[in-house]
Amino acid sequence: MMLLFKLFARLPLWGARGIGLALGWLTWALSPTYRRMMRTNFIRACASGRLGPALALQGAAARTAWCQAIGHAGLMATELPKIWCDQRALSRMSISGLDDVQAIVRAGRGVIILTPHLGAFELSARAFSQHLPITVLYRPARHAGFRQLMENLRPLPTMATAPASATGVRQLLRALKQGQAIGMLPDQVPHQGEGVWAEVFGAPAYTMTLPIRLAQATGAAIVWALAIRTQQGWHLDLQPWDTPVDLASASLDDAVAAMNVALEVQIARAPEQYLWAYNRYKVPKNVAPPIHLTAAHHA
């Protein structure tokens, strides 16, 4: 599998993307479950009105974004070999907002980088690590072969990885206390006891509290990172979060709700590149669903 991965990385970017577009549409056509999940999540987001007025109307703009999203989902898979194995990928990612983040670090504060499942999110931490060291939270893959790939190809000298466990959290905490950066996916469904229910695009989603807890414990700044595909390669935009609530005094529920609102704003910048097929609204094992979901189930 490692050899196949490295061979695929030798494809030109346009070739990898062409295969990815075909893969995205093939997966959509062959899997009713995948198709239903993707359609449900996208329609829910459009209906919420939080992707912008053009998509809220479910007209031509929404149909265009929907068709593009089907293809972009395949690109996430076929770009991965180049991201992990081809050092030239880094040279094809431009970055904006880096000066603001470097200023935060120079002031002695840690930085929490939040990256949605959008665009080339796997490349964002690698590109960032070329300028500042970063420790990235990850959940080990279930498939043994892919887990080995992650362990062998993901880490870099300036990019450490921390497992989603108590040991990993301690690793993240140490990095922040040393004034370094950490990274995580705020729209990944956490395990029992690691999240709270908060609205995303008009529906309750079990949302991780770790970014907020770490920010409250260390005074670290939160920065949104969006890795958008461009014709030439990718562009990483870093935006310090001007929080609408005081994280030091806000309740956990209020802070997490504000984080999800900010997440929606980021997704709305490039909704066609978001991974709508991800089961964002699932109820994790041993987690009680929100009260109104339970009531609807028994109605």
C-alpha positions in Angstrom: 0.0 0.0 0.0 2.9 2.3 0.8 4.4 1.8 -2.7 1.0 2.4 -4.4 0.6 5.6 -2.4 4.0 6.9 -3.4 3.5 6.0 -7.1 0.2 7.8 -7.1 2.0 10.9 -5.7 4.0 11.1 -8.9 0.9 12.0 -10.9 0.7 15.6 -12.0 -1.8 17.6 -9.9 -4.2 17.9 -12.8 -4.1 14.1 -13.3 -4.8 13.4 -9.6 -7.6 15.9 -9.6 -9.1 14.4 -12.7 -9.2 11.0 -11.2 -10.5 12.5 -8.0 -13.5 14.1 -9.7 -14.4 10.8 -11.4 -14.0 9.0 -8.0 -16.3 11.5 -6.3 -19.1 11.0 -8.9 -18.6 7.2 -8.9 -18.9 7.0 -5.2 -22.0 9.2 -5.2 -23.5 7.0 -7.9 -22.8 3.7 -6.4 -23.6 4.3 -2.7 -27.2 5.2 -1.8 -26.1 5.8 1.9 -23.3 8.1 0.9 -25.6 9.9 -1.5 -28.4 10.3 1.1 -26.0 11.6 3.8 -24.4 14.1 1.4 -27.7 15.4 0.1 -29.3 15.7 3.5 -26.4 17.7 5.0 -26.1 20.0 2.0 -29.9 20.7 1.8 -30.0 21.3 5.6 -27.2 23.9 5.3 -28.8 25.7 2.4 -32.2 25.8 4.2 -30.6 27.4 7.2 -29.7 30.4 5.1 -26.2 30.4 6.6 -24.4 29.6 3.3 -25.5 32.9 1.8 -28.6 34.1 0.1 -27.7 32.6 -3.3 -27.6 29.0 -1.9 -30.5 29.6 0.4 -32.8 30.0 -2.6 -31.9 26.5 -3.9 -31.5 27.9 -7.4 -28.7 27.7 -10.0 -26.0 28.7 -7.5 -27.0 25.9 -5.1 -27.1 23.3 -7.9 -23.7 24.4 -9.1 -22.2 24.2 -5.6 -23.9 20.8 -5.1 -22.4 19.3 -8.3 -19.0 20.7 -7.5 -19.1 19.3 -4.0 -19.6 15.8 -5.3 -16.4 16.0 -7.3 -14.4 17.8 -4.6 -15.2 14.9 -2.1 -13.2 12.7 -4.4 -10.3 15.1 -4.6 -9.8 14.8 -0.9 -8.8 11.2 -1.5 -6.7 11.6 -4.6 -4.8 14.7 -3.4 -3.7 12.9 -0.3 -0.7 11.0 -1.8 0.7 14.2 -3.2 0.2 16.0 0.1 1.9 13.3 2.2 4.6 12.2 -0.3 5.3 15.0 -2.7 7.3 17.9 -1.2 6.5 20.0 -4.2 2.9 20.3 -2.9 4.0 22.7 -0.3 5.4 25.1 -2.9 2.0 25.2 -4.5 0.2 26.4 -1.4 0.2 30.2 -0.9 -0.5 31.6 2.6 -2.2 34.7 3.9 -2.6 35.9 7.5 0.7 34.3 8.6 2.1 37.6 10.0 -0.8 37.9 12.4 -0.2 34.4 13.8 3.5 35.0 14.1 2.8 38.1 16.1 0.7 36.1 18.5 3.5 33.6 19.0 6.1 36.4 19.5 3.9 37.8 22.2 4.3 34.4 24.1 0.8 33.1 23.5 0.0 29.6 22.2 -2.2 29.3 19.1 -5.1 26.8 18.4 -5.5 26.3 14.7 -9.0 25.2 13.7 -9.5 23.6 10.3 -12.8 22.4 8.9 -13.2 19.3 6.7 -12.8 21.5 3.7 -10.5 21.7 0.7 -7.0 20.4 1.3 -7.3 20.5 5.1 -4.5 17.8 5.4 -2.1 20.2 3.8 -2.8 23.1 6.0 -0.8 21.9 9.0 2.1 20.8 6.8 2.3 24.2 5.2 2.0 26.0 8.5 4.8 23.9 10.0 7.2 25.3 7.4 7.0 28.6 9.3 6.1 27.6 12.9 6.1 24.2 14.7 2.7 22.7 15.3 1.3 19.7 17.1 -1.8 18.2 15.4 -4.5 16.1 17.1 -5.5 13.0 15.1 -7.7 10.0 15.5 -5.9 6.8 14.5 -7.5 5.1 11.4 -9.3 1.9 11.9 -7.8 0.2 8.8 -4.4 -1.1 9.8 -2.8 -0.3 6.4 -4.0 3.3 6.4 -3.0 3.7 10.0 0.5 2.7 9.1 0.5 5.2 6.3 -0.6 7.9 8.7 2.1 7.1 11.3 4.9 6.9 8.7 4.0 9.8 6.3 2.1 12.4 8.4 4.7 13.6 10.9 7.4 16.1 9.9 10.4 17.5 11.9 8.3 20.6 12.7 4.9 18.9 12.8 4.2 16.5 15.7 1.0 14.4 16.0 -1.0 13.8 19.2 -3.5 10.9 19.4 -7.0 11.7 20.5 -6.5 10.4 24.0 -5.6 11.7 27.5 -1.9 11.4 26.5 -2.5 13.4 23.4 -4.4 16.1 25.2 -1.5 16.5 27.7 0.8 16.8 24.7 -1.3 19.6 23.2 -1.4 21.4 26.6 2.4 21.3 26.9 2.8 22.7 23.4 0.4 25.6 24.2 2.1 26.4 27.5 5.4 26.6 25.5 3.8 29.2 23.2 3.5 26.9 20.3 0.7 26.1 17.9 -1.7 23.1 17.9 -4.2 22.1 15.3 -7.5 20.1 15.2 -10.7 19.6 13.2 -13.5 21.3 15.1 -16.3 19.6 13.1 -15.1 16.1 13.9 -17.6 14.3 16.1 -16.0 13.6 19.5 -16.5 10.6 21.8 -18.7 10.4 24.9 -17.8 13.0 27.5 -15.7 15.1 25.0 -18.5 17.2 23.6 -21.8 19.1 24.1 -24.8 19.5 21.8 -24.6 22.7 19.8 -26.4 23.9 16.7 -24.7 23.6 13.2 -26.7 24.8 10.2 -30.0 24.7 12.2 -29.6 21.2 13.7 -28.0 19.9 16.9 -24.5 18.4 16.5 -22.4 16.8 19.1 -19.4 19.2 19.2 -16.0 18.9 20.7 -15.2 21.1 23.6 -11.4 20.6 23.6 -10.5 23.8 21.7 -12.5 25.9 24.1 -11.2 24.1 27.2 -7.6 24.5 26.1 -8.1 28.2 25.2 -9.6 28.8 28.6 -6.9 26.9 30.4 -3.9 28.5 28.7 -5.1 31.9 27.3 -4.2 30.7 23.8 -5.5 32.5 20.7 -7.8 30.6 18.3 -7.1 30.9 14.6 -9.3 29.6 11.7 -7.4 28.0 8.8 -9.1 27.4 5.5 -7.1 25.5 2.8 -9.0 26.2 -0.4 -8.2 24.5 -3.7 -7.1 26.9 -6.5 -6.3 26.3 -10.1 -2.6 26.6 -9.4 -2.7 24.5 -6.2 -4.0 25.6 -2.9 -4.3 28.7 -0.7 -4.2 28.7 3.1 -5.9 31.6 4.8 -5.3 32.2 8.5 -7.8 34.4 10.4 -7.5 35.0 14.2 -10.9 34.5 15.7 -12.4 37.8 17.1 -14.6 35.9 19.5 -18.0 37.4 20.2 -17.8 36.1 23.8 -15.1 36.4 26.4 -13.7 32.9 26.5 -12.2 33.4 29.9 -15.7 34.0 31.5 -18.1 32.5 29.0 -19.9 29.2 29.8 -18.8 26.2 27.9 -22.1 25.9 26.0 -22.0 29.6 24.9 -18.4 29.4 23.8 -19.0 26.1 21.8 -22.1 27.6 20.2 -20.1 30.7 19.1 -17.4 28.4 17.7 -20.0 26.6 15.6 -21.3 29.9 14.2 -17.7 30.8 13.2 -17.4 27.4 11.6 -20.4 28.0 9.5 -18.9 31.3 8.3 -15.7 29.5 7.3 -17.7 26.8 5.4 -19.8 29.4 3.6 -16.6 30.8 2.1 -16.2 27.7 -0.1 -19.2 25.4 0.4 -18.5 23.4 -2.7 -15.2 22.2 -1.1 -16.8 21.0 2.2 -17.1 17.3 3.0 -20.9 17.2 3.2 -20.9 13.3 3.2 -19.4 13.3 6.7 -21.9 12.1 9.3 -21.8 15.3 11.3 -25.1 14.8 13.1 -24.6 11.3 14.4 -25.2 10.4 18.1 -22.0 8.8 19.4 -22.2 5.6 21.4 -23.4 6.1 25.0 -24.2 9.8 24.4 -27.7 10.9 25.2 -29.3 12.8 22.2 -30.6 16.3 22.7 -34.0 16.4 24.4 -36.0 17.5 21.3 -34.5 14.7 19.2 -35.6 12.2 21.8 -39.1 13.7 21.8 -39.3 13.6 18.1 -38.2 9.9 18.1 -41.0 8.9 20.5 -43.7 11.1 18.8 
